[in-house]
Amino acid sequence: MQTDYGQAVMWSKGVAADQTRSAFERTGDVASRGLKAENEILKRQLAAAEARAAREAAKAEWAIGEFSALTRRLRARAAERASRG
């Protein structure tokens, strides 16, 4: 919307007019604020994704630990049965 206004002023007042420059400066300001807001949203989404990945990694580590413990118990039982003969 602001860009359309800037172009309208440019056509009506000319490229070198103060109003034209002012309109396009406002366009840049609006675009800059929009990009900053989008950047903040993306940062928050990235932080959330990293937190989810960390939780999933922790769950996987826990599962590996549980599996290892179970494997040790099963091997110990098998060794005990084998020694009884």
N, C-alpha and C positions, 0 to 999 in steps of 0.2 A: 504494500500500500504506500509506504513512504517512498519507495523507488519510483512508483508511478507519479507521485506528487513531484518528485525531483525532476523527472523527465518533462512533466507538464510545465514546470517553472522554466526549465531550460529552453523549451520551445517558445514559451511566451516572453521571457525576459532576456534570453540569450545565454550562451555558455559562460561568459565572463561575469555575469551579474552576481552581486553579493547574495541575493536570494537563492540563486541556483547553488552556489557553493554551500550556503547554510543548509539547504534542503538535503544535499548529498552528504553533508557531515552528519546530519541527524539520521540519515539512512545507515551510515556506518556505525553510529552509536547504537541504533536499534539492533542492527545485525550483531554487533559485538556483545550486547547484553544477551541476545538469544543464544549465541555460541557459548557464552560463559555458563548460562543456565543448563544448556545441553551437556556441557563438559562436567558440571557438577552431578547431573543425573547419571552420566556414564561412569563417573568415579564411584558413585554409590552402588551402582549395579556391579561394577568390578569387585568392590569390597565384599558385597554379598556373595558373589560367585566364588571368591577366594575363601570365604568362611565356609561355604558349602563344601568346597573341595577339601578343606582341612578336616571338616567333620567326617567326610567319607573316607579320607585317608586314615583317620583315627579308628574308624570302625573296621577298616580292612586290617590295620595293625592288630587290633584286639582279636579279630577272627583268626588271624595267623597265629597269634599267641595261644588261643584256645585250641586250635588244631594241633599245634606242636605239643601242648600239654597232653592232649588226648592220645596222640601218637606215642609219647613217652610212657604213658600209663599202659597202653595196649602192649607195647614191647616188653615192659616189665612183667606184665601178666603172662605173656607168651614165654618169656625166659623162665619164669617161676614154674610154669606147667612143664616145660621141657626138662627142668632140673629134677622134678618129681618123678619123671619118667614114665 
